[in-house]
């Protein structure tokens, strides 16, 4: 697979460490509107072809697929251009800024017959995959209740850099720069984490969003800091279970932690993922009588990057595809609407 990298920021570097380990994948070009950032990235990863616009790269055309790692609001126009050129696309999440645009991208990709995936990276978490298998096998019985959280602390910690001075983080706090806040940025991750792990879809949603003051006048330079920082969400799942989902960038002490608890009539599971690893624990069978939890060993699973490369080679469409991401975007859009209207809405 000849791969084009569209956008050369922090996530691009992360992706390249994975793609570089996959046999048969060659990064043949990179695109970025920032010439200095493009050069630094291309030099580091020995990428020969460098373009300051996607149009230039498409005119060149010598690539099979692209990984789209641009800011959220750029996903739609760039992905549509790639699809029109007949290129397979792995797009960073969220697929688009809103459901109508995400649906347009989905329908275009399906009509063109190109491989389309959204990089919901926590599908790479082996304990999540195993939890889903156990739910589908009926080991927990009927699912009654689901709890899910995604906690970050980069608004109170400099572990990932200083958001006050770095555009990489500032744009994520500004709706004027294409951000839908923590709901749009990592909300899609935790919604997928919860629904995929519990093996069901979200049916109804009610959300509350909060933007906290972070600077005098709520602004730093050109960035108006008006995007939401935290959200809480109550949901009904299609299988009848009740769920609580929340996320925040103000979770002091949690650099990047996802947690999922699935409670069934015959047992429960807990999935935890942190930067230093993942774990799966269960309270199953007779252990339910004593509330005894035990670790469950889980083998590794293929990454999204491996599965995308395999899909391009085989022509078989994998998950998570654009349609799945569009459906999640519909939930996110409705969550924002429920905040405005203060009422529950059906998906």
C-alpha positions as CSV (number, residue, x, y, z in Angstrom):
1,X,0.0,0.0,0.0
2,X,1.4,3.4,-1.0
3,X,0.3,5.7,1.7
4,X,-0.1,9.5,1.7
5,X,-0.1,11.3,5.1
6,X,-2.4,14.3,5.1
7,X,-1.5,16.5,8.1
8,X,1.8,16.2,9.9
9,X,1.1,17.1,13.5
10,X,1.4,15.1,16.7
11,X,-1.0,12.3,15.7
12,X,0.8,11.9,12.3
13,X,4.0,11.0,14.2
14,X,2.1,8.5,16.3
15,X,0.5,6.9,13.2
16,X,3.8,6.6,11.4
17,X,5.3,4.7,14.2
18,X,2.6,2.1,13.6
19,X,2.5,2.1,9.8
20,X,6.3,1.9,9.6
21,X,6.1,-1.6,11.2
22,X,3.6,-3.0,8.7
23,X,5.0,-5.1,5.9
24,X,4.0,-3.8,2.5
25,X,3.2,-0.3,3.6
26,X,5.3,2.5,2.1
27,X,4.7,6.2,3.0
28,X,5.2,7.9,-0.3
29,X,4.2,11.4,0.4
30,X,3.1,14.0,3.0
31,X,0.9,17.1,2.9
32,X,0.8,20.1,5.2
33,X,0.1,23.8,4.7
34,X,2.9,24.6,7.2
35,X,6.1,24.2,5.2
36,X,8.4,24.0,8.3
37,X,6.3,21.4,10.0
38,X,6.1,19.4,6.8
39,X,9.8,19.5,6.3
40,X,10.5,18.4,9.8
41,X,8.1,15.5,9.6
42,X,9.2,14.4,6.2
43,X,12.9,14.5,7.2
44,X,12.3,12.5,10.4
45,X,10.4,9.8,8.6
46,X,12.3,9.9,5.3
47,X,9.3,10.8,3.2
48,X,10.4,11.9,-0.3
49,X,7.4,13.7,-1.8
50,X,6.2,16.8,0.0
51,X,3.1,18.9,-0.9
52,X,1.7,22.1,0.5
53,X,-1.8,21.3,-0.7
54,X,-3.9,18.2,-1.2
55,X,-4.6,19.3,-4.7
56,X,-0.9,19.0,-5.6
57,X,-0.8,15.5,-4.1
58,X,-3.9,14.3,-6.0
59,X,-2.5,15.8,-9.2
60,X,0.6,13.7,-8.6
61,X,-1.6,10.7,-7.8
62,X,1.0,8.0,-7.1
63,X,-0.6,6.7,-3.9
64,X,-3.3,4.1,-3.1
65,X,-4.6,5.4,0.2
66,X,-4.4,8.4,2.5
67,X,-4.6,8.8,6.3
68,X,-6.3,12.1,7.0
69,X,-4.9,13.6,10.2
70,X,-6.1,17.2,9.7
71,X,-8.1,19.3,12.2
72,X,-11.7,18.3,12.6
73,X,-13.3,20.9,10.3
74,X,-10.9,20.0,7.4
75,X,-11.9,16.3,7.4
76,X,-14.9,16.8,5.2
77,X,-13.5,18.7,2.2
78,X,-10.2,16.8,2.1
79,X,-11.8,13.4,2.5
80,X,-14.4,14.2,-0.2
81,X,-11.5,15.2,-2.5
82,X,-9.7,11.9,-1.8
83,X,-12.8,9.9,-2.4
84,X,-13.4,11.7,-5.7
85,X,-9.9,10.7,-6.7
86,X,-10.6,7.1,-6.0
87,X,-8.4,6.8,-2.9
88,X,-8.9,4.7,0.1
89,X,-9.2,6.8,3.3
90,X,-8.4,6.3,7.0
91,X,-9.8,9.4,8.7
92,X,-9.1,10.6,12.2
93,X,-12.1,11.1,14.4
94,X,-14.5,12.7,14.5
95,X,-15.4,12.0,10.9
96,X,-16.9,15.5,10.4
97,X,-18.1,18.5,12.4
98,X,-21.7,17.4,12.1
99,X,-23.9,14.5,11.1
100,X,-25.0,15.9,7.6
101,X,-21.4,16.2,6.5
102,X,-20.4,12.8,8.0
103,X,-23.4,11.2,6.1
104,X,-22.3,12.9,2.9
105,X,-18.8,11.5,3.3
106,X,-20.2,8.1,4.1
107,X,-22.5,8.0,1.0
108,X,-19.7,9.2,-1.2
109,X,-17.3,6.5,0.0
110,X,-19.8,3.8,-0.3
111,X,-20.8,4.9,-3.8
112,X,-17.1,5.1,-4.9
113,X,-16.4,1.7,-3.5
114,X,-13.3,2.8,-1.6
115,X,-12.1,1.4,1.7
116,X,-13.2,3.8,4.4
117,X,-12.2,3.7,8.1
118,X,-12.3,6.0,11.0
119,X,-9.4,5.8,13.4
120,X,-11.3,5.1,16.7
121,X,-8.0,4.1,18.2
122,X,-9.4,2.4,21.3
123,X,-10.6,-0.4,19.1
124,X,-6.9,-1.4,19.5
125,X,-7.5,-2.1,23.2
126,X,-7.5,-5.9,23.5
127,X,-9.5,-6.0,26.8
128,X,-12.3,-4.0,25.0
129,X,-12.5,-6.6,22.2
130,X,-12.6,-9.4,24.7
131,X,-15.3,-7.7,26.8
132,X,-17.5,-7.4,23.7
133,X,-16.9,-11.1,22.9
134,X,-18.0,-12.1,26.4
135,X,-21.1,-9.9,26.2
136,X,-22.1,-11.4,22.8
137,X,-21.5,-14.9,24.1
138,X,-24.0,-14.2,26.9
139,X,-21.6,-14.6,29.7
140,X,-23.0,-11.6,31.6
141,X,-26.6,-12.4,30.8
142,X,-28.9,-9.4,29.9
143,X,-27.0,-6.1,30.2
144,X,-28.7,-3.8,32.7
145,X,-26.4,-0.9,33.3
146,X,-23.3,0.7,31.7
147,X,-20.8,3.3,33.1
148,X,-18.1,4.8,30.9
149,X,-15.7,7.7,31.5
150,X,-12.8,9.3,29.6
151,X,-10.7,11.5,31.8
152,X,-7.8,13.8,30.7
153,X,-5.9,16.5,32.6
154,X,-4.1,18.5,30.0
155,X,-5.8,21.7,31.1
156,X,-4.1,21.3,34.5
157,X,-0.9,19.4,33.5
158,X,1.9,20.1,31.1
159,X,2.7,16.5,30.5
160,X,1.7,16.9,26.9
161,X,2.8,20.5,26.5
162,X,1.5,23.9,27.5
163,X,-2.0,24.5,26.0
164,X,-1.7,28.2,26.8
165,X,1.0,28.7,24.2
166,X,0.7,25.8,21.7
167,X,-1.7,25.9,18.8
168,X,-1.9,22.1,18.8
169,X,-4.0,22.4,21.9
170,X,-5.5,25.9,21.7
171,X,-7.6,25.1,18.6
172,X,-9.2,22.3,20.5
173,X,-10.6,24.9,22.9
174,X,-12.1,27.2,20.2
175,X,-15.3,26.7,18.3
176,X,-14.1,29.3,15.8
177,X,-11.2,27.1,14.9
178,X,-13.4,24.1,14.2
179,X,-13.6,22.4,17.7
180,X,-16.7,21.0,19.2
181,X,-14.9,20.7,22.5
182,X,-14.3,17.6,24.6
183,X,-17.6,16.2,23.3
184,X,-16.5,16.4,19.7
185,X,-12.8,15.5,20.4
186,X,-13.0,12.5,22.7
187,X,-16.7,12.1,23.1
188,X,-16.8,9.9,20.0
189,X,-14.1,7.7,21.6
190,X,-16.0,7.1,24.8
191,X,-19.3,6.6,23.0
192,X,-17.7,4.0,20.8
193,X,-15.9,2.4,23.8
194,X,-19.2,2.1,25.7
195,X,-21.5,1.0,22.9
196,X,-18.9,-1.3,21.2
197,X,-17.9,-3.0,24.5
198,X,-21.6,-3.4,25.6
199,X,-22.4,-4.7,22.1
200,X,-25.3,-2.4,21.6
201,X,-26.3,1.0,20.1
202,X,-27.3,4.2,21.9
203,X,-31.1,4.9,21.5
204,X,-31.8,8.0,23.6
205,X,-29.5,10.7,24.9
206,X,-29.6,13.6,27.3
207,X,-26.4,15.6,27.9
208,X,-25.0,18.5,29.9
209,X,-22.0,20.5,28.6
210,X,-19.7,22.9,30.6
211,X,-17.1,25.4,29.5
212,X,-15.0,26.8,32.3
213,X,-13.1,30.1,32.3
214,X,-9.5,29.5,31.4
215,X,-8.1,33.0,30.6
216,X,-8.9,36.7,31.1
217,X,-11.8,37.5,28.8
218,X,-12.0,33.8,27.8
219,X,-9.5,34.4,25.0
220,X,-5.8,33.8,24.2
221,X,-4.6,35.6,21.0
222,X,-6.9,34.7,18.1
223,X,-8.4,31.8,20.1
224,X,-11.8,32.4,21.8
225,X,-11.8,29.6,24.5
226,X,-15.5,28.8,24.2
227,X,-15.6,25.1,23.4
228,X,-16.9,22.7,26.1
229,X,-14.4,21.2,28.6
230,X,-16.6,18.6,30.3
231,X,-19.8,16.7,29.6
232,X,-22.1,14.3,31.3
233,X,-24.5,12.2,29.4
234,X,-27.3,9.8,30.4
235,X,-28.3,7.3,27.6
236,X,-30.7,4.5,26.9
237,X,-29.2,1.6,24.9
238,X,-31.1,-0.3,22.2
239,X,-30.8,-3.5,24.3
240,X,-32.7,-1.8,27.2
241,X,-29.8,-1.0,29.4
242,X,-29.3,2.4,31.1
243,X,-26.0,4.2,30.8
244,X,-24.0,7.0,32.2
245,X,-21.1,8.5,30.1
246,X,-18.9,11.4,31.0
247,X,-15.6,13.0,30.0
248,X,-13.4,16.0,31.1
249,X,-10.1,17.7,30.4
250,X,-10.1,18.8,34.0
251,X,-9.6,15.4,35.6
252,X,-6.5,16.1,37.7
253,X,-4.4,13.0,38.1
254,X,-5.7,11.2,35.0
255,X,-3.5,11.9,31.9
256,X,-5.6,9.8,29.6
257,X,-7.8,7.1,31.1
258,X,-10.8,5.3,29.7
259,X,-13.0,3.1,31.9
260,X,-16.0,1.0,31.1
261,X,-18.1,-1.0,33.5
262,X,-20.7,-3.4,32.1
263,X,-23.3,-4.8,34.5
264,X,-25.3,-7.9,33.6
265,X,-27.8,-10.1,35.4
266,X,-25.2,-12.9,35.7
267,X,-21.9,-11.0,35.9
268,X,-20.0,-7.8,35.3
269,X,-16.9,-6.6,33.5
270,X,-14.5,-3.6,33.9
271,X,-12.2,-2.4,31.2
272,X,-9.5,0.2,32.0
273,X,-7.1,1.7,29.5
274,X,-4.3,4.1,30.5
275,X,-1.1,5.2,28.7
276,X,0.9,2.4,30.5
277,X,-1.5,-0.4,29.6
278,X,-4.9,-1.9,29.7
279,X,-6.7,-4.4,31.9
280,X,-9.9,-6.5,32.0
281,X,-11.5,-7.6,35.3
282,X,-14.6,-9.7,35.8
283,X,-17.1,-10.6,38.5
284,X,-18.7,-13.7,37.0
285,X,-20.6,-16.8,38.1
286,X,-20.4,-17.7,41.8
287,X,-18.1,-14.7,42.4
288,X,-21.1,-12.5,42.1
289,X,-22.2,-13.8,45.6
290,X,-19.1,-12.4,47.2
291,X,-18.4,-9.5,44.9
292,X,-15.1,-11.0,44.0
293,X,-13.3,-9.5,41.0
294,X,-10.6,-11.4,39.0
295,X,-8.2,-10.3,36.3
296,X,-8.9,-11.8,32.9
297,X,-5.9,-12.5,30.6
298,X,-6.4,-11.2,27.0
299,X,-4.2,-11.8,23.9
300,X,-3.2,-8.9,21.7
301,X,-5.4,-7.8,18.7
302,X,-4.6,-6.2,15.3
303,X,-4.4,-2.4,15.3
304,X,-6.6,-0.2,13.1
305,X,-3.5,0.5,11.0
306,X,-2.9,-3.2,10.4
307,X,-6.6,-3.8,9.6
308,X,-6.7,-0.7,7.2
309,X,-3.6,-2.0,5.3
310,X,-5.1,-5.5,5.1
311,X,-8.5,-4.1,3.9
312,X,-6.8,-2.1,1.1
313,X,-4.9,-5.2,0.0
314,X,-8.0,-7.5,0.2
315,X,-10.7,-5.0,-0.9
316,X,-12.9,-6.2,2.1
317,X,-14.4,-3.3,4.1
318,X,-13.5,-3.4,7.8
319,X,-15.0,-1.7,10.9
320,X,-15.2,1.0,12.2
321,X,-16.3,2.4,8.9
322,X,-17.6,5.9,7.9
323,X,-21.2,4.9,8.5
324,X,-20.6,3.8,12.1
325,X,-18.7,7.1,12.7
326,X,-21.6,9.1,11.1
327,X,-24.1,7.4,13.4
328,X,-21.9,8.3,16.4
329,X,-21.8,11.9,15.1
330,X,-25.5,11.9,15.1
331,X,-25.5,11.1,18.8
332,X,-23.0,13.8,19.5
333,X,-25.1,16.4,17.5
334,X,-28.2,15.4,19.5
335,X,-26.2,15.7,22.7
336,X,-25.5,19.3,21.9
337,X,-29.1,19.9,21.0
338,X,-30.3,18.3,24.3
339,X,-28.0,20.8,26.2
340,X,-29.7,23.7,24.4
341,X,-33.2,22.4,24.8
342,X,-32.8,20.6,28.2
343,X,-34.7,17.6,27.1
344,X,-34.0,14.0,26.1
345,X,-33.9,13.1,22.4
346,X,-34.2,9.9,20.4
347,X,-31.3,9.0,18.1
